[in-house]
Amino acid sequence: MRWPLSEKAYELAKALIPGGVNSPARAFGAVGGHPLFIDRAQGAWVWDIDGCRYVDYVGSWGPMILGHAHPEVLSAIESAMRRGTSFGAPTQAETELAELVCKIVPSIEKVRLVNSGTEATMSAIRLARGATGRSKIIKFAGSYHGHVDSLLVAAGSSAATLGVPNSPGVTAGTAQDTLVLRYNDVEGVQQVFEKMGEEIAAVIVEPVAGNMGCVPAKAEFLRKLRELTHKYGAILIFDEVMTGFRVALGGAQSLYGITPDLTTLGKIIGGGLPVGAYGGKASIMDHVLPVGKVFQAGTLSGNPLATAAGIATLRILQRENPYPLLEARSHQLEKGLTEIIAQTGLPARVQRCGSMLTLFFTSEEIIDWDTASRCNTKQFARFFWGMLEEGVYLPCSQFEAWFVSTAHGETEIAKTLEAASKVLKSL
């Protein structure tokens, strides 16, 4: 038994926490076995409680773009902590983080800080409905926008992995105003808008999907969404919880050159602490209380520790511009994996956008949930455990993106490719 302490910890956790985890994505349900319990992390590495060390491509599911325990981020958190951990009152740090976000993401004129990506998307949807006076929302199968009732329909990530795309507890009434379309399907979107465009409050889309694996949107798809929402008076929401400050400093919208009306953010904006945000045109954001009538509130929104971590992270990204390095390292990983796949003859492929990528166990291009769902998930599970044995910690689902950080250097990439060569050849 390779991980006895993690197994013991998991058994104890299951007695006290549903399934032993506080998020189903951590449960290893898609790959079998028990999850590893992490003790500490530094740079591109994590250590479990059994003392094993791994090159980490989970990165706390995306936030750790600078690697774990970056000294400048830790120093900012420590400094904020010594002044108090929560006030329930405004702080200048909240304004500083808001100013940074508005400067980096030009489509955001005003922004509201919240505590998670889920809270950001939930609030953006409510705001879109309140601002337009309409009810219907369009989302896309395979895209996950947090565990919001009206959006937990045909979801990807852990929901797809667990085979429960429509969660029990989500009522038919809650979901009836959510229209689920196929990702990257231009014609399908066109048809729906022509039929009920005057009823649609918003379209919410991941410009680069990350919860059916890394699936970049086709440029014409996003352009059509922008065209149709503008034509019919609907609000275009880019869910950049995962891609914001990740695929580029200005997010995926800066790569595609498309300006959404609202943007939701999370993960990197908190530097590893719980922060989310939603923002966009001032004319829309001013519908939020206390200026407008759309309600949203949160006791810990703009928490001083979280804002300090976020400010430090964004300032480092601005100052150091690590994106060319991230692109080079991620390309090196993609190229190496693709060469190994070619040598083995396995039906597999790598898809990447910036420092997000996924190795899919299928030969066909993944463009939507239908194509993603045809992947060989049993083969992925064998690959996952093989890589873990070789000291590489990957997301525990075929339908999750890997994340490369600035701390992943030549040594870490080389170790990963060496492990992948051994494991893929064994499959």
N, C-alpha and C positions, 0 to 999 in steps of 0.2 A: 504494500500500500504506500503510494508515493506521498500523499498529503494527509497524514493521520490527524494533525492538529486542526486543519481546516474542516475535515469530516466531523470531528468532535464538536467544533464550534458551530457547524451547520445544524447538527442534531439539537444542540441547545437552543439555537435561534428559532428552529421550527416549532419548538414548544411554546415560544413567547411571541413570535411574529408570524403572520400568515405566510406560509411557504418559506419562512426563514429569511426573507429579504424585504426590503422596503421599496423596491421597484422590481417588477417582474423581469425586466431586461437583464437583471443580475443573476437570475436563478439557474442558468445553464439548462433550461428546459428544452431548448432546441438541439442541444448536443449531448444530453445525458450526463449522469454523474452529479457531483455536488460542486458548488462554486468554491473558488479559493477565497480565503479571507486575507485581505491585504493589511500589512502591518505598517508600511511606510513607503515613500516614493522620493526619488531625487532625479531631476533631469528627465532622461528618457526611460528610466528604469523604475520598476516596482518590486517590492519584496513581500512575499506572503508570510503568514505566521509560522510556516514550517521552515522558513529560512531560505527558500528558493528565490532566485532573482530572475527577472524577465525584462526583455525589451518590450515596452508598453505601447500598443497602438490603440488603446481605448481612450487614454487621455481624459478620464472622467467623462467619456462620451462627448468630447469636443472642446471643453474650455481650456485645456492646458496647452495652448499654442506655444507658450514659452518653455514648456517642460514643467515638471513638478518642482515645487518649492523654490521658485525663482527668488533669489535673495532680495531684489528690489521690491517685489510684491510682498514678501514676508515682512520686510521692514515697514512698508506702508500700513499693513494690517496691525502690526505691533504698536506703531505710533498712534493709530486711531483707537485701538483697544485701551490704551492708557488714559484716553480722554473720556471713555465711557462707551458702552456697547450698544445702547439704544436710548433714544430720547423721546420719540413720539412727537417730535417738533422739527421744523425745517432746519437744515444745516447748509452751509455754503458748499460742502462737498457734493451735495445733490445737484446744485446748480453747475458746479464745475464738471461733473460727469455729463450732465445734460448738454452743456456747451460743447464738450468734446464730441459727443455723438452727433449733434447738429452740424458741426464743422466737418466731420469725417464723412457723414452720409448726407449729401446735399438735399435729397428728397425729404429729409426730416427737418421741418421748421420748428416744431414743438414736440416734446417727448414727455411721457409719464413713466416713471420708474415703478416697477412692481417686483415680485419676489421670484418669479420663475417664467420659463417660456410658456408653460400652460396658461398661467395667469395673463400673460401678454396677449396670446391669441384669443382667449376668452373675452378679454376686454376689447380687443380690436373688433371682434365680431359684434359685440353689443353696440359699440360705437358706430359701426357701419350701419347697423339696423336703425339706430336712433337718429343718425344724421340723414338717412335717406327716407325713413318712414316705411321701409319695405321689410319683408320677412325672409325671403329665400336667399340661401347661401350656396355657392358652388364650391365643392372641393373635389379632389382627385383621388381615385382608388390607389392605395399603396402609400399615400402621404399621411404622415402622423403629425398632428398639430397639438399634441398634448391631450390629456384625459378630460376634455370638455365634452359634455353629453352630446351636444349638437354636432360635434366634429368626430366623435368616436364611431364612425361609420366607415366600413371598408378600410380600416386603418392598417398601417404597415407595422414594422418593428416588432415589439414584443407581442402586440395584439395579433399580428399575422402569424408570428411564430407559434403562438399558443392556439391558433385556429379559432379565435373568437373575434372576428372583425367587427361584430356588432355585440357589444358587451351587455350581459344581463344587467338590469338596472337602468338602462337607457330606454326611456319610454318611446312608444311610437309617436306620440305627440311632439316630443322633443326633437325627434329625428326627421319629422315629416317635411320640414322646410329646408333640409339639407339635400342638395342634388349632387350625386356622386357620378363623376364623369371619368373617362379614361385619360390618364396623363399623356401629354404630347399628341392628343387627338384634336387637331384643328377643326376638322369638319364637325365633330361631335359638339364642340363648344358653340360653333356657329349656329347649328340647328337649334340648340337649347335657347340661345339668346333670341333667335328669330321667333320662337314659339312663346317665350315668357320673359323677354328682356325687361319689361316694365315692372316685373315683380321681384327682380333680383337686386338684393342690397349690395352684395359683394362677391368677389371671387377670391378665395385664399389659395395660394400656391407656393410650394417650395421651388424656387428657381433652379435649384439643384437638389433633387430629392436625396435624402440620406437614410430613410427608414424602410426602403425596399432595396437597400444597398445604394451605392453612389450612382445616381441616374440623372445626368444633366438634362435640363429641358432643351428642346430644339428651339433655336432662335425664333423661327417663324411662329411657334406655338405661343411664346411669351408676347411677341408682337401682336398677334391676333387677340390675346387677352386684353392687352392695352387698348387696342382699337375698339373692341366690342364694349368694354366697360365704359370707355369715354362716350361712345355713341349712345348707349342706353342709360347713362347716368348712374351706373353702378360704381362701387369702390373697388379698386384693385389692391389687394393686400399681398405683399411679399412676406412669406414666413422665412425670415433669415435668422431664426434662432440658432441654427446650425452653421449657416454659411456666412453670417455677419462677422466681419473682421477675420474670417477664416480663408475663404477662397481668394480674397483681395481685401485690402484695407477698407474699401468702400462697399464690400459685400458683393454678392453675385449681380446685383443691379448695376454696379459699375462695370462689371465684365460684359454684360449684355447691352449696356447703354439704354436701359429701359427704366423709366421713372414710375414707381408705384405711387398710389395715394397714401397708403399706410404701410409701415414696416414693423414687424415684430422681431425682437432681439432677445437673446439670452446667452447662456454659456460663456463665451469669451468676455462679454460685457461685464461679467462679475469676477473675472480673474480667478475662478475656482470657488468663489463663494456664491450663495444664492441671489442672483439678480436677474430680472427680466425687464423689458421695456417695450412700449409701443409708441410709435410717433409717426408724424407725417405732416400733411398740409395744415397750417394753422387754422384755416377755415373749418376743417373737420375736427381737429383736436379741441377747438374751443366749444364743442358740444359737450365736453366732459365737465362734470362738477369740479369746482364750484363756479366755473364760468357759465357752463351750459347745464343741461338737465340729465345727461347720461351718467348714471351712478357707477362709481368705482372707487374703492378705498382699500387700505391695507395698513395694519398697525406697524409692520416692519418694513414697509416700502421705503427705499432710500436708506436702509440701515448703514450706519457709518463704517462698519468693518467692510461690508460688501462694496460700498461705493469707493472706499480707499483702494481695495484690491482692483476694482475695475478701472479707476483712474490711472493707477500705476501701470496696469497692463496696456491700456490704450496709448499711454504716453510712450512706453517702450516701443510699441509697434510703429508709432509715428516717427520716433527719433531714429530707430535703427533700420526701418524698412526691410524686414527679413523675408519679404515675399519672393524675391529672386532666389534666395537660398532655399526656401521651402519648396519652390517649384523645381529647382535642380535636384534636391534630395528625393522628392516625391517621384520625379521622372525617372531617377536612377532606380528606385524601387519598382516602379511600374515596368520599366524596360527589362530589369532582371527577372521579374516574375514571368513576363511574357516570353522571354527566351527559354526559361525552364519549362513552361507549359508546352512550347513548341517541341522541345526535346522529348518530352514524355508522350506527346500525342493525346493527352487528356482533353476531353471536351470542356474547356475552361477558358475564361477571358478576364482581363483586368479592365475596369472602367475607372476613370479618375477625373477630378476637377480640382486643380490646385493641390492642396495638401489633404484632400479627401479621396479615398479610393476603396474599391472592393474587388476581391477576386471571386468571380461568379463561376460556379460549376455548371456551365452550359456553354455551348459554342455560339448561340445566337446573341445578337446585340440586345441588351436590356433597355427597353424604352418606356415600359409601363409595368403595372403590377401583373398583368397577364403573362408577360415574358419572364418577369422575375420569379413568379410562382412555379415556373417549370424547371427551376434549378434543381440539381441533385443535392438535396439537403443532407442526406445520409453521408454522401461523400464529403460534404463540408464538415460534418461532425468529426469524421475520421481525421481530416486535415487539421481541424482545430486542436484535437487532443495530441496529435503528433507534434504540432508546433509548440504546444505547451510543454511537452516533454523535452523539447529542444531549447526551451528558455525564451519563447516568444509568446507574449500575451495578446491575443486578438479578441475583438468583439465576439461574444458567444452566440452569434446568429449569422446565417448567410445574408440576412436582410439588414445588416448594419454596415455603416462606413467605417473604415480604418482612418485614424488621424495621425498625421506626421507633425512633429513639433520642431522648433528651432534647436532643441537639444538632441535630435536624432542626427548623428554624424556618420562619418564613413564607417566607423566600427560597428555601430548599431545596424546600419543598412547591410553591411557585409554579413553580419551574424544572421540577420533575418533571411537573406537570400541563401546562405549556406543551409539553414534549417529548412527552408522551403524546398530546396533542391532534394534534400534527403527525404522529406515527407512526401512530396508530390511523386517522386519516383517509386515510392513504396505503395502508392495507391494504384 
